[in-house]
């Protein structure tokens, strides 16, 4: 089953590279990606080739994330940063 992961990125150079590197080191391919930025807030929503290894990579980074069922109501193309924040009303579950 495909899983969409959502993570908050810090407003600093290299924050996206840090996530991509952690995934790449585990042989995980990013198969889909949506990024949203508003002012200094940023969120990344992505699917990968290996959900288990993605969870492990995020845990190793100490990066909080949410998982979303792709059949749920979240449509990446219509989302805002507020929709992607952990704990947003009716949005996925925090792991």
N, CA, C and O atoms as CSV, one atom per row, in Angstrom:
chain,resi,resn,atom,element,x,y,z
A,1,UNK,N,N,0.836,-1.184,0.000
A,1,UNK,CA,C,0.000,0.000,0.000
A,1,UNK,C,C,0.880,1.247,0.000
A,1,UNK,O,O,1.846,1.329,0.758
A,2,UNK,N,N,0.554,2.192,-0.829
A,2,UNK,CA,C,1.277,3.454,-0.876
A,2,UNK,C,C,0.885,4.310,0.327
A,2,UNK,O,O,-0.281,4.361,0.717
A,3,UNK,N,N,1.874,4.976,0.901
A,3,UNK,CA,C,1.658,5.850,2.053
A,3,UNK,C,C,2.220,7.219,1.726
A,3,UNK,O,O,3.332,7.334,1.210
A,4,UNK,N,N,1.456,8.253,2.026
A,4,UNK,CA,C,1.972,9.617,1.935
A,4,UNK,C,C,2.510,9.986,3.303
A,4,UNK,O,O,1.817,9.827,4.308
A,5,UNK,N,N,3.743,10.477,3.350
A,5,UNK,CA,C,4.357,10.969,4.579
A,5,UNK,C,C,4.383,12.488,4.529
A,5,UNK,O,O,4.643,13.071,3.476
A,6,UNK,N,N,4.116,13.130,5.657
A,6,UNK,CA,C,4.214,14.575,5.759
A,6,UNK,C,C,5.202,14.932,6.853
A,6,UNK,O,O,5.107,14.427,7.972
A,7,UNK,N,N,6.153,15.802,6.532
A,7,UNK,CA,C,7.133,16.280,7.501
A,7,UNK,C,C,7.208,17.798,7.429
A,7,UNK,O,O,6.984,18.393,6.375
A,8,UNK,N,N,7.524,18.415,8.558
A,8,UNK,CA,C,7.774,19.848,8.605
A,8,UNK,C,C,9.262,20.064,8.398
A,8,UNK,O,O,10.082,19.365,8.993
A,9,UNK,N,N,9.610,21.013,7.567
A,9,UNK,CA,C,11.012,21.328,7.330
A,9,UNK,C,C,11.361,22.643,8.002
A,9,UNK,O,O,10.557,23.575,8.023
A,10,UNK,N,N,12.566,22.712,8.552
A,10,UNK,CA,C,13.014,23.961,9.131
A,10,UNK,C,C,13.369,24.932,8.015
A,10,UNK,O,O,13.713,24.519,6.908
A,11,UNK,N,N,13.285,26.207,8.309
A,11,UNK,CA,C,13.614,27.247,7.341
A,11,UNK,C,C,15.118,27.490,7.392
A,11,UNK,O,O,15.591,28.500,7.913
A,12,UNK,N,N,15.855,26.526,6.831
A,12,UNK,CA,C,17.310,26.611,6.845
A,12,UNK,C,C,17.866,25.898,5.616
A,12,UNK,O,O,17.302,24.899,5.167
A,13,UNK,N,N,18.960,26.403,5.076
A,13,UNK,CA,C,19.577,25.730,3.940
A,13,UNK,C,C,19.919,24.279,4.293
A,13,UNK,O,O,20.459,23.997,5.363
A,14,UNK,N,N,19.597,23.375,3.381
A,14,UNK,CA,C,19.961,21.977,3.552
A,14,UNK,C,C,18.935,21.101,4.237
A,14,UNK,O,O,19.148,19.894,4.353
A,15,UNK,N,N,17.812,21.673,4.703
A,15,UNK,CA,C,16.838,20.844,5.418
A,15,UNK,C,C,16.216,19.789,4.501
A,15,UNK,O,O,16.005,18.655,4.931
A,16,UNK,N,N,15.925,20.134,3.270
A,16,UNK,CA,C,15.407,19.154,2.316
A,16,UNK,C,C,16.503,18.143,1.949
A,16,UNK,O,O,16.234,16.948,1.829
A,17,UNK,N,N,17.717,18.621,1.774
A,17,UNK,CA,C,18.832,17.733,1.436
A,17,UNK,C,C,19.077,16.710,2.543
A,17,UNK,O,O,19.423,15.563,2.260
A,18,UNK,N,N,18.904,17.112,3.785
A,18,UNK,CA,C,19.101,16.200,4.913
A,18,UNK,C,C,18.121,15.037,4.835
A,18,UNK,O,O,18.501,13.889,5.068
A,19,UNK,N,N,16.851,15.327,4.507
A,19,UNK,CA,C,15.838,14.281,4.371
A,19,UNK,C,C,16.162,13.382,3.180
A,19,UNK,O,O,16.136,12.157,3.299
A,20,UNK,N,N,16.466,13.982,2.041
A,20,UNK,CA,C,16.765,13.201,0.838
A,20,UNK,C,C,18.008,12.325,1.034
A,20,UNK,O,O,18.043,11.188,0.564
A,21,UNK,N,N,19.006,12.840,1.712
A,21,UNK,CA,C,20.224,12.063,1.968
A,21,UNK,C,C,19.934,10.867,2.868
A,21,UNK,O,O,20.406,9.761,2.603
A,22,UNK,N,N,19.163,11.081,3.924
A,22,UNK,CA,C,18.822,9.987,4.843
A,22,UNK,C,C,18.068,8.881,4.114
A,22,UNK,O,O,18.295,7.697,4.364
A,23,UNK,N,N,17.177,9.269,3.217
A,23,UNK,CA,C,16.448,8.264,2.433
A,23,UNK,C,C,17.382,7.557,1.461
A,23,UNK,O,O,17.363,6.330,1.360
A,24,UNK,N,N,18.196,8.323,0.748
A,24,UNK,CA,C,19.112,7.753,-0.226
A,24,UNK,C,C,20.104,6.780,0.394
A,24,UNK,O,O,20.437,5.761,-0.212
A,25,UNK,N,N,20.575,7.084,1.587
A,25,UNK,CA,C,21.519,6.195,2.272
A,25,UNK,C,C,20.897,4.845,2.597
A,25,UNK,O,O,21.609,3.859,2.789
A,26,UNK,N,N,19.575,4.798,2.658
A,26,UNK,CA,C,18.865,3.549,2.933
A,26,UNK,C,C,18.325,2.919,1.653
A,26,UNK,O,O,17.578,1.943,1.714
A,27,UNK,N,N,18.693,3.463,0.502
A,27,UNK,CA,C,18.248,2.921,-0.774
A,27,UNK,C,C,16.784,3.195,-1.075
A,27,UNK,O,O,16.159,2.466,-1.845
A,28,UNK,N,N,16.234,4.247,-0.468
A,28,UNK,CA,C,14.820,4.581,-0.651
A,28,UNK,C,C,14.681,5.613,-1.766
A,28,UNK,O,O,15.356,6.643,-1.760
A,29,UNK,N,N,13.808,5.329,-2.709
A,29,UNK,CA,C,13.512,6.248,-3.805
A,29,UNK,C,C,12.296,7.088,-3.448
A,29,UNK,O,O,11.301,6.554,-2.958
A,30,UNK,N,N,12.359,8.390,-3.684
A,30,UNK,CA,C,11.197,9.258,-3.528
A,30,UNK,C,C,10.376,9.118,-4.798
A,30,UNK,O,O,10.844,9.467,-5.882
A,31,UNK,N,N,9.145,8.606,-4.673
A,31,UNK,CA,C,8.314,8.319,-5.843
A,31,UNK,C,C,7.280,9.400,-6.126
A,31,UNK,O,O,6.699,9.431,-7.211
A,32,UNK,N,N,7.048,10.273,-5.175
A,32,UNK,CA,C,6.129,11.392,-5.350
A,32,UNK,C,C,6.450,12.441,-4.307
A,32,UNK,O,O,6.814,12.108,-3.180
A,33,UNK,N,N,6.317,13.715,-4.677
A,33,UNK,CA,C,6.672,14.774,-3.733
A,33,UNK,C,C,5.843,16.023,-3.987
A,33,UNK,O,O,5.607,16.409,-5.132
A,34,UNK,N,N,5.403,16.649,-2.894
A,34,UNK,CA,C,4.697,17.925,-2.942
A,34,UNK,C,C,5.284,18.773,-1.828
A,34,UNK,O,O,5.368,18.323,-0.686
A,35,UNK,N,N,5.684,19.974,-2.142
A,35,UNK,CA,C,6.202,20.882,-1.127
A,35,UNK,C,C,5.333,22.120,-1.059
A,35,UNK,O,O,4.857,22.623,-2.077
A,36,UNK,N,N,5.135,22.603,0.155
A,36,UNK,CA,C,4.343,23.799,0.353
A,36,UNK,C,C,5.140,24.748,1.241
A,36,UNK,O,O,5.659,24.340,2.281
A,37,UNK,N,N,5.238,26.012,0.833
A,37,UNK,CA,C,5.933,27.006,1.643
A,37,UNK,C,C,5.069,28.249,1.746
A,37,UNK,O,O,4.526,28.735,0.754
A,38,UNK,N,N,4.953,28.753,2.966
A,38,UNK,CA,C,4.268,30.015,3.223
A,38,UNK,C,C,5.117,30.780,4.212
A,38,UNK,O,O,5.316,30.333,5.341
A,39,UNK,N,N,5.622,31.932,3.798
A,39,UNK,CA,C,6.539,32.716,4.615
A,39,UNK,C,C,7.723,31.839,5.014
A,39,UNK,O,O,8.472,31.390,4.146
A,40,UNK,N,N,7.905,31.588,6.305
A,40,UNK,CA,C,9.028,30.765,6.754
A,40,UNK,C,C,8.599,29.363,7.133
A,40,UNK,O,O,9.436,28.571,7.567
A,41,UNK,N,N,7.313,29.021,6.983
A,41,UNK,CA,C,6.838,27.669,7.258
A,41,UNK,C,C,6.989,26.828,6.000
A,41,UNK,O,O,6.823,27.316,4.882
A,42,UNK,N,N,7.303,25.566,6.203
A,42,UNK,CA,C,7.404,24.673,5.059
A,42,UNK,C,C,7.021,23.270,5.446
A,42,UNK,O,O,7.268,22.829,6.569
A,43,UNK,N,N,6.422,22.577,4.518
A,43,UNK,CA,C,6.055,21.184,4.742
A,43,UNK,C,C,6.330,20.414,3.465
A,43,UNK,O,O,6.259,20.944,2.356
A,44,UNK,N,N,6.644,19.155,3.662
A,44,UNK,CA,C,6.938,18.271,2.548
A,44,UNK,C,C,6.041,17.052,2.671
A,44,UNK,O,O,5.959,16.439,3.735
A,45,UNK,N,N,5.373,16.703,1.588
A,45,UNK,CA,C,4.540,15.511,1.547
A,45,UNK,C,C,5.125,14.630,0.457
A,45,UNK,O,O,5.320,15.072,-0.675
A,46,UNK,N,N,5.409,13.350,0.814
A,46,UNK,CA,C,6.054,12.490,-0.166
A,46,UNK,C,C,5.640,11.035,-0.026
A,46,UNK,O,O,5.188,10.591,1.030
A,47,UNK,N,N,5.807,10.309,-1.119
A,47,UNK,CA,C,5.682,8.856,-1.127
A,47,UNK,C,C,7.058,8.314,-1.471
A,47,UNK,O,O,7.864,8.980,-2.121
A,48,UNK,N,N,7.311,7.090,-1.023
A,48,UNK,CA,C,8.618,6.494,-1.271
A,48,UNK,C,C,8.467,5.039,-1.698
A,48,UNK,O,O,7.378,4.467,-1.661
A,49,UNK,N,N,9.579,4.469,-2.097
A,49,UNK,CA,C,9.586,3.066,-2.531
A,49,UNK,C,C,9.575,2.088,-1.364
A,49,UNK,O,O,9.355,0.894,-1.567
A,50,UNK,N,N,9.808,2.570,-0.143
A,50,UNK,CA,C,9.896,1.679,1.016
A,50,UNK,C,C,9.433,2.421,2.269
A,50,UNK,O,O,10.189,3.196,2.855
A,51,UNK,N,N,8.182,2.177,2.675
A,51,UNK,CA,C,7.607,2.883,3.819
A,51,UNK,C,C,8.340,2.564,5.119
A,51,UNK,O,O,8.537,3.450,5.951
A,52,UNK,N,N,8.740,1.321,5.299
A,52,UNK,CA,C,9.430,0.926,6.539
A,52,UNK,C,C,10.764,1.660,6.664
A,52,UNK,O,O,11.069,2.221,7.716
A,53,UNK,N,N,11.550,1.657,5.604
A,53,UNK,CA,C,12.844,2.336,5.630
A,53,UNK,C,C,12.675,3.849,5.757
A,53,UNK,O,O,13.526,4.520,6.341
A,54,UNK,N,N,11.586,4.388,5.217
A,54,UNK,CA,C,11.309,5.818,5.354
A,54,UNK,C,C,11.060,6.161,6.813
A,54,UNK,O,O,11.591,7.150,7.317
A,55,UNK,N,N,10.257,5.353,7.494
A,55,UNK,CA,C,10.021,5.571,8.925
A,55,UNK,C,C,11.333,5.530,9.705
A,55,UNK,O,O,11.563,6.351,10.593
A,56,UNK,N,N,12.188,4.567,9.367
A,56,UNK,CA,C,13.479,4.433,10.043
A,56,UNK,C,C,14.360,5.657,9.792
A,56,UNK,O,O,15.026,6.137,10.709
A,57,UNK,N,N,14.368,6.159,8.572
A,57,UNK,CA,C,15.170,7.340,8.234
A,57,UNK,C,C,14.683,8.554,9.011
A,57,UNK,O,O,15.486,9.312,9.554
A,58,UNK,N,N,13.369,8.737,9.065
A,58,UNK,CA,C,12.823,9.874,9.800
A,58,UNK,C,C,13.130,9.759,11.288
A,58,UNK,O,O,13.449,10.757,11.934
A,59,UNK,N,N,13.037,8.549,11.834
A,59,UNK,CA,C,13.343,8.335,13.253
A,59,UNK,C,C,14.816,8.649,13.525
A,59,UNK,O,O,15.137,9.270,14.538
A,60,UNK,N,N,15.702,8.231,12.639
A,60,UNK,CA,C,17.131,8.490,12.811
A,60,UNK,C,C,17.436,9.987,12.792
A,60,UNK,O,O,18.374,10.446,13.442
A,61,UNK,N,N,16.636,10.739,12.042
A,61,UNK,CA,C,16.806,12.195,11.984
A,61,UNK,C,C,16.120,12.901,13.150
A,61,UNK,O,O,16.330,14.095,13.363
A,62,UNK,N,N,15.299,12.168,13.907
A,62,UNK,CA,C,14.509,12.798,14.965
A,62,UNK,C,C,13.424,13.683,14.382
A,62,UNK,O,O,13.035,14.682,14.988
A,63,UNK,N,N,12.937,13.317,13.209
A,63,UNK,CA,C,11.984,14.120,12.452
A,63,UNK,C,C,10.571,13.611,12.673
A,63,UNK,O,O,10.265,12.468,12.334
A,64,UNK,N,N,9.707,14.445,13.235
A,64,UNK,CA,C,8.301,14.072,13.414
A,64,UNK,C,C,7.641,13.991,12.047
A,64,UNK,O,O,7.955,14.767,11.144
A,65,UNK,N,N,6.727,13.046,11.907
A,65,UNK,CA,C,6.048,12.891,10.626
A,65,UNK,C,C,4.646,12.349,10.852
A,65,UNK,O,O,4.329,11.814,11.915
A,66,UNK,N,N,3.819,12.500,9.835
A,66,UNK,CA,C,2.487,11.909,9.791
A,66,UNK,C,C,2.414,11.009,8.577
A,66,UNK,O,O,3.122,11.204,7.590
A,67,UNK,N,N,1.548,10.027,8.670
A,67,UNK,CA,C,1.274,9.155,7.525
A,67,UNK,C,C,-0.179,9.353,7.126
A,67,UNK,O,O,-1.053,9.542,7.972
A,68,UNK,N,N,-0.422,9.306,5.817
A,68,UNK,CA,C,-1.757,9.526,5.293
A,68,UNK,C,C,-2.113,8.425,4.306
A,68,UNK,O,O,-1.299,8.034,3.470
A,69,UNK,N,N,-3.308,7.945,4.412
A,69,UNK,CA,C,-3.845,6.965,3.472
A,69,UNK,C,C,-4.106,7.681,2.148
A,69,UNK,O,O,-4.808,8.693,2.132
A,70,UNK,N,N,-3.564,7.187,1.049
A,70,UNK,CA,C,-3.758,7.876,-0.230
A,70,UNK,C,C,-5.203,7.886,-0.702
A,70,UNK,O,O,-5.548,8.652,-1.603
A,71,UNK,N,N,-6.051,7.054,-0.115
A,71,UNK,CA,C,-7.456,7.063,-0.505
A,71,UNK,C,C,-8.268,8.021,0.353
A,71,UNK,O,O,-9.477,8.157,0.161
A,72,UNK,N,N,-7.599,8.698,1.314
A,72,UNK,CA,C,-8.273,9.635,2.209
A,72,UNK,C,C,-8.597,10.930,1.505
A,72,UNK,O,O,-8.519,11.023,0.280
A,73,UNK,N,N,-8.963,11.934,2.289
A,73,UNK,CA,C,-9.436,13.196,1.732
A,73,UNK,C,C,-8.321,14.183,1.415
A,73,UNK,O,O,-8.613,15.283,0.945
A,74,UNK,N,N,-7.071,13.844,1.647
A,74,UNK,CA,C,-5.990,14.792,1.396
A,74,UNK,C,C,-5.589,14.766,-0.077
A,74,UNK,O,O,-5.098,13.751,-0.570
A,75,UNK,N,N,-5.789,15.831,-0.750
A,75,UNK,CA,C,-5.397,15.969,-2.143
A,75,UNK,C,C,-4.193,16.896,-2.195
A,75,UNK,O,O,-4.350,18.101,-1.995
A,76,UNK,N,N,-2.984,16.373,-2.459
A,76,UNK,CA,C,-1.774,17.183,-2.379
A,76,UNK,C,C,-1.833,18.488,-3.168
A,76,UNK,O,O,-1.298,19.501,-2.719
A,77,UNK,N,N,-2.463,18.480,-4.317
A,77,UNK,CA,C,-2.475,19.686,-5.149
A,77,UNK,C,C,-3.340,20.815,-4.592
A,77,UNK,O,O,-3.248,21.943,-5.077
A,78,UNK,N,N,-4.176,20.547,-3.588
A,78,UNK,CA,C,-5.044,21.583,-3.030
A,78,UNK,C,C,-4.673,21.958,-1.605
A,78,UNK,O,O,-5.423,22.682,-0.950
A,79,UNK,N,N,-3.539,21.486,-1.108
A,79,UNK,CA,C,-3.189,21.653,0.291
A,79,UNK,C,C,-2.411,22.930,0.569
A,79,UNK,O,O,-1.775,23.498,-0.319
A,80,UNK,N,N,-2.478,23.368,1.825
A,80,UNK,CA,C,-1.682,24.490,2.314
A,80,UNK,C,C,-0.805,23.985,3.446
A,80,UNK,O,O,-0.952,22.844,3.884
A,81,UNK,N,N,0.099,24.815,3.919
A,81,UNK,CA,C,0.953,24.427,5.037
A,81,UNK,C,C,0.109,24.041,6.241
A,81,UNK,O,O,0.439,23.079,6.933
A,82,UNK,N,N,-0.973,24.766,6.509
A,82,UNK,CA,C,-1.847,24.451,7.638
A,82,UNK,C,C,-2.406,23.044,7.565
A,82,UNK,O,O,-2.562,22.390,8.596
A,83,UNK,N,N,-2.709,22.567,6.374
A,83,UNK,CA,C,-3.214,21.203,6.203
A,83,UNK,C,C,-2.154,20.166,6.543
A,83,UNK,O,O,-2.479,19.061,6.975
A,84,UNK,N,N,-0.905,20.514,6.352
A,84,UNK,CA,C,0.178,19.560,6.531
A,84,UNK,C,C,0.766,19.550,7.926
A,84,UNK,O,O,1.580,18.684,8.246
A,85,UNK,N,N,0.368,20.499,8.769
A,85,UNK,CA,C,0.906,20.531,10.121
A,85,UNK,C,C,0.441,19.322,10.904
A,85,UNK,O,O,-0.729,18.949,10.819
A,86,UNK,N,N,1.338,18.696,11.671
A,86,UNK,CA,C,0.921,17.567,12.490
A,86,UNK,C,C,-0.258,17.951,13.382
A,86,UNK,O,O,-0.272,19.009,14.012
A,87,UNK,N,N,-1.242,17.058,13.414
A,87,UNK,CA,C,-2.414,17.278,14.243
A,87,UNK,C,C,-3.488,18.157,13.617
A,87,UNK,O,O,-4.464,18.497,14.286
A,88,UNK,N,N,-3.331,18.536,12.337
A,88,UNK,CA,C,-4.361,19.341,11.683
A,88,UNK,C,C,-5.680,18.578,11.738
A,88,UNK,O,O,-5.698,17.365,11.530
A,89,UNK,N,N,-6.760,19.256,12.011
A,89,UNK,CA,C,-8.065,18.629,12.218
A,89,UNK,C,C,-8.414,17.681,11.089
A,89,UNK,O,O,-8.437,18.064,9.919
A,90,UNK,N,N,-8.685,16.431,11.457
A,90,UNK,CA,C,-9.123,15.439,10.481
A,90,UNK,C,C,-8.072,14.984,9.510
A,90,UNK,O,O,-8.406,14.412,8.473
A,91,UNK,N,N,-6.818,15.217,9.806
A,91,UNK,CA,C,-5.760,14.919,8.849
A,91,UNK,C,C,-4.847,13.826,9.358
A,91,UNK,O,O,-3.960,14.085,10.171
A,92,UNK,N,N,-5.051,12.618,8.893
A,92,UNK,CA,C,-4.130,11.532,9.185
A,92,UNK,C,C,-3.944,11.263,10.655
A,92,UNK,O,O,-4.718,11.732,11.490
A,93,UNK,N,N,-2.914,10.506,10.969
A,93,UNK,CA,C,-2.603,10.210,12.354
A,93,UNK,C,C,-1.117,10.368,12.575
A,93,UNK,O,O,-0.315,10.053,11.695
A,94,UNK,N,N,-0.748,10.850,13.735
A,94,UNK,CA,C,0.642,11.067,14.067
A,94,UNK,C,C,1.282,9.772,14.521
A,94,UNK,O,O,0.730,9.075,15.372
A,95,UNK,N,N,2.439,9.437,13.968
A,95,UNK,CA,C,3.159,8.218,14.343
A,95,UNK,C,C,4.466,8.580,14.989
A,95,UNK,O,O,5.228,7.696,15.381
